Amino acid sequence: MAADRPVSGLADELVDHRFKALPPDAEGLTVGALAAERRNLFTGGFTTPVLALSAESVEHNLALLETYAERHGLAFAPHGKTSMSPQLFARQLEYGAWGISAAVPHQARVYRAYGIRRIFLANELVDASALRWLAAELDSDPEFRFICYVDSVRGVELMDEALRAAGASRPVDVVVELGAGEGARTGARTEAGCVAVADAVAAAGTLRLVGVAGYEGEVPEASAERVRAWLDRLVALAVGLDRAGRFAAGEQIVISAGGSAWFDAVAEVFARIPELSAPVLKLLRSGAYVSHDDGHYRHLTPFNRVPEEGELQPAFRLWAQVVSRPTDEQAFLNAGKRDAAYDLDLPEAQVVRSGRDGTVRPATGVSVTGLSDQHAWVRTEPGAELEVGDWVGMGLSHPCTSFDKWQLIPLVAADGTVTDYIRTFF
């Protein structure tokens, strides 16, 4: 069994060259000691580029999704792949999360190392080495709950073989994944295919069928109507399997969906789930909400469709410095692909902090047009004030590829005070 590490122990890690942007004069301090100094992000010796996470926005987003899930009768297992941060997992659990979702075995190992008791792995797990590890975890900790997808008969066979070879004493709970349509990602494409997978699970003594699941974000040409239609199929699949007596006796029936773009449709359809032979765990898995963003998810969030339910706040800002101003129309910042998410949208210049007097103004007439490894290409319109030494604060798109470029991220209050440091494990 993985030894549980308290999240508080992360404060004992030493500050050194491994961590980008931290003050050079903090070398040798522990992270906790540096946090206790409550340095200012702009005057406390941090080097650029530096990624900042808004303390207030993170707390707002955590509270909003807790309220949303409670209002709609949903359990919540936020996808931990977004941040891979045990500190944020702990906060999500404090804000009512049922557990944490994962995608691959490494993520589950990180979760277990920091004491996560419930893991939903939204993937089929056929790696024999990972299954040996899982069997040992389940056997050594009766409080550990693990659920993963199955979407093929062959996958079930591989899981059964590996678990038998490992001498597993506890069955692994699985949910049949219904694919979101032709050309979508994983999942059995038809209800008949799902039934065949359920039959294979029944024949495998090492597995236990506890529900159904899928990811509506992969519905081709997704629209509210198409997503709801697929979710109706998912619910109908659960009803049919339940009537056929396919689910493990005495267990909750798990019905799970819900990425960060359509959880309003999930809430709507799941509210219509009929009474089944056992209580239903309606499990939402949205992950990007914790930091939200200034691009992709700002446009896709369901709160745009249901503004009366609340509004997420973008929590990331990447600060970089102007290091070259070769022409009146062009400037270069010292942050690039190694520092900023760029897989969905380029960073968005939002504010400029003067290198002369520290005053902050909107980044009017300043736009990022491209990224090199360590430079941002900036276009400046006539009249835009920007000079070498200025700091440019940029909004980012796609939380998953923002978190994964930084191992230690300053958590910053609105006045610039760094209150903590968020450790990530990618």
N, C-alpha and C positions, 0 to 999 in steps of 0.2 A: 504493500500500500504506500502511496506517496505520502511523505511526511507533511502534514499541514503546516504551512508557513504563515504566521500572522501577517496581515497586510502592513501592520505597523512596523514590521521588521525591514520594510523597504527604506525606511528613514535612516537605517544604519549603513546603507551603501555609501561608499566614498565617492566624492566628486573628483573626477579626473578627466583625462583627455578623451575618454569614450563618449562623453556627452557634449553634443554641439551647443554652442552659444553660451554655456555657463561661464560666469566670471572667472578669468584666469587666477585671480587672487583667492578664489575659493578652493583651489586645489588642496586636497587632503582633508577638507571638512566633510562631515557626513551630510547627506541630503537633509536630514532633520535639522542639523545645526544651521545649514544655509537657509532653510525655510524659516527658522526662528529669527533670523536677522531681518526678515521682511524687507528685502531690498526692493528698490524701485526698478522696474524693467528698463527704464530709459536712462537712469542715472546711477544704477547700482553695479556697473561694470560688465553687463552682459554684452557679448559681441554679436554682430550681425552676420548672417541672418538669424533670427530667433522666432520660433513659433510660440504664440501665446494662446492660452485657452481661458476664456472668460469664466471666472468662478460663478458670477451671478447667472449667466446664461445656462451653464450646466445645471445648476440647481433648479432653475425655472423649468428646463426641459424634463428633468427627472420627475418633478412634481406633476407636470402636465400629463405625461403618459401614465403615471400611476392613477391619476384622477380619471383619465379617459378609460383605462382598462376597467376600473371599478364601476364606472357609470354604465358600461356595456356588458358587464358580467363576464369579462375575459380574464383568464390567467395570462401571465406575461413571462416569456423567456427571451429577453432581448438578445440579439445575436452579438456574441462577444468578439467575433472576428473584426468588428468595426474598430474597436480600440485596443483589444488585447491588453487591457489594463486591470489588474486585480483591484486597484483602488476604486476604479469606476464600477467594477462588478459589485464590490461591497456596497457602494452607494445605491446601485440599482436594486440590490436585494433589500436594503434598508427602505427603499421606496416601493416595496411590495412585490418585487419580481418573484415568480415561482421558482425559477432557476435561470441558467444561462445557456443559450444555444451555441453550438460549435459547427464547424464544417469539416475539419480534418483531425486526425489523432493528436497531432502536436498541440493543438489548441485545447483539447480535452485534458492533456497532461498538465498544461499550465493551470487550467482551472482546478484540477485536483490538488496540485501543489499548494494552492492557496485556499483549499478547504471547501470548494464548491460541491454541494451535496446533490444537486440535481442538474443533469446535463442532457440536453436534447441535441443530438448530432443529426443535422439536416443533410444527411448523405448516407448512402449505403456503405457499410464498413466491411471490406473484404481483405484487408491487410492482415496476414496471419500473425505477424509480430505485434501489431496493435491489438488484435483480439486476445492474444496471450496476456498482454498488459491489462486489458479490460477485465478479463476473467479473474486475474489476481486482485484487481481493485474491488470488484464485486464480492469476491469471496472473503476479503479481509474486512469489509466495511458494510454491515447490514443496513446502514442508513443511507448508503449511496444509491441513488436512482438514476438509471441511464436508459435513454430511449434513442433509437436510430431508425433511419429509413431502411426499407427493403423494396426493391423495384424489379427484381428478376429472380427466376427460379435458380439460375446458376449462382447468383449472389448468395441466396439462402444456403445452397449446398456448400459454398466456400466457407461461409460463416459457421455452419454446423461442423464441418470437418475441423476447422481451426479450434473451435471451442471444445470439441471432443478431445482433440490432441492435447489441449491445455488442461484437461481434467476439470473443466468448469463445473462448479457445484450449483451455481445460481443461473437460471435462464436469463438471456438478454431480451429485454422488451423491445419490440419492433413495431413500426407502423408502416403499412403499405403506402407507397408514394404513387399518387395518381399524377401522371404527366399533364402539363398544361396545354397540350395539343400537339399536332404534327409540327415538327420544326422547333419545338420548345427544347428545354434542357433535359434533365433526367426525369424518371418516372415511367411506370407502365402506361402505355398509350391508351389502353381501353379498359373498361370495367372487367371484361373477361380476362384480360391479362392480370389485373389486380387479384381476381379470384384465384387464378392459377398460382400466383405468388403466395396468397393466403393458404392454399392447399399445401404448398411446399413448407411453409412455416409449421403447419399442423403436423407434418411428418418429421419435423426436426425436433428432437427432444431438448435441444439447447436454446431454443427460441420460444418467445411467447408473444402472440399477436395482441396488441393493446389498442390499436386504433388505425386511423388513416391520416394522411398529411399530404402537403404539396406546397408549391410556391406560385401564387397567382401572378407574380411579376413577370413570369415567362409566357403568359398567354399571348399568342401572336396577335399583332395589331390591337393591343390591349385598349379597351374602352370600358366604361362602367358596366355596360350591358354584357360584354363578352366576359369580363371578370366575374360578374355575378352569376352568369350561366355556368362557368367552370366551378365556382364555389358551390352552386346547387348540385352539380354532379358529385362533388366531393362529399357533401352531406348525404346524398342519396346512396353513395357507395357505403358509407358508414351504416346507414339504416339497413341496407341489404345484407351486409356482413353480420350485423347484429341479429337480424331475424333468422339468419342461417346458423346462429350459434357459434360464429367463428372467433369471437373475442374471448380472451382469458377470463374465466369465471372469477367473480369477486374483485375485479379491478375496475378502476375508472376507465371509461372509453375516451381515448384521446382523439380529438379532431383539431388539427393544427394547420395554420396557414398564416399569411400576414407578413409581408415585407414592409418597406417604409413608404411605398407609393399608393397602396390600396387598402390600408387597414380599415378605412371607413366602410368599404364594401364587405370586408370580412366581418366586421361588427354587425352590419345589417343582415347578412345571410345567416350568420351563426345565431342571431337572435331568434331565428325561425327553426332551429334544430328541434325536432320532435322528441318526446320522451322516449328514451331507450331503456334497455334492460338494466343499465347501471348508470350512475351519474356520469355526466360528460365533462371532461376537462377541455374547455375551449381555449386553445393555446395560441397566442399571438407571438410573433418572433421578430418584430421590427427592431433594428439596431442603430440605424443612422441618426435617430432622434437625439441621442445623448449630446452630440455636438451640433447637429444639423449642419447647414452650410449656406454659402452665398451663391450657389449655382444650381447644380442638378436637382438637389432635394428641395431647394427653395421653390423651384417650379413644380415639382412633383408631389409635394406633401399633401395628404388628404385634407389638412386644415385649410387649404385654399378653397376646398369645396364645402367645408363645414366650418366657416370662421367663427360661428357661435360656440364651437367646442374649445377654442383657444388658438394660440399661435406659438409655434416653436421659434427659438431665437438662435441665429448663427453664433457659434461660440469661438470659432477659430479666427485669428488674425496673424498673418505672417508679416513680420517686419524685416525689411531689407534696406540697405543703404545705397544711395547713389554713389557709384565709384567712377563713373565716366559720363561726361556731357559733351560728346564730340561735335554736335551741331545743335542748332536751335530747335530742331525737330526730333532729336534723338537723345536718349539717355540709357544708361545701363545700370542695373542693380546687381548686388552680389548674392542673389538667390536664384536658383535654377531648378532643373529637374530633380536634383538630389534633395531638394528642400520642400518643394511645392507639389501638390497633386496637379496633374495635367492630363490625366487619361480621359476626362470628360469635358472639362473646360479649362481655359487658362485662368490664372489668378486675376482678380479684379482690383485695380488700384482704388482705394477708398479715401485714405487720408494721407496728408504729408505732415511730418513733424520737422520743423526747421532745425537744421544742424547748428544754427547760430544762437537761437534763443529758446528753443524748445516749444514754441507755439505750434498749435495743431490747426490745420485748415483742410477743407475738402480737397480731394485730388482732382480738381476741375481741370479738364483738358489733358489729363494724364491717363494713358492706357497701356496695358501690357499686350504686346503683339506676338511674342514668342519666347521660348525658353531654350537656352543651351544648358549644358550640365550644371554650370555654376553662375550663369548670368540670366537675368530677365531683360528682354528687349523692350524698351519703352518708347512709345511715340508721344510727343508733346505738341499740343496745338499752340498756335500763336497766343502769346500772353500768359501761357502756363508758367508759373514760377517754380522752378526746380533747379537746384544746384548741387554740385558734389558735396557730400556730407549730410544731405537731408535724409531722413528716414521715411520710407513709404510703407504704409500699412495696407496689406492686401487681404481681401476675402478669398476663400478657397472653395472649390467645388469637389465633392465626393469625400466624405469623412474617412472612408476606409483607407484610401491612398494618401491621406494627410497624416493620420496617426502613424502609419507604418514607416515613415521617413525619420521619425524622431523617437529616441529611446527614453528621453526625460524631457517633459514638456512643462514649462512654467504655468501654473494656475494663477491667473492674475485678476485682482479686483479692479473695479472700475477706475480707481485713482492711480493704477499702475503698480500697486503693491503686490509682490509675488508672495502668495500665501502658502503655496505647496508646490510639489513637483510630481507630475503624473508619469509613472514608469510604465513602459510598454514592453511586450515580449512577442516580437514577430520573428 
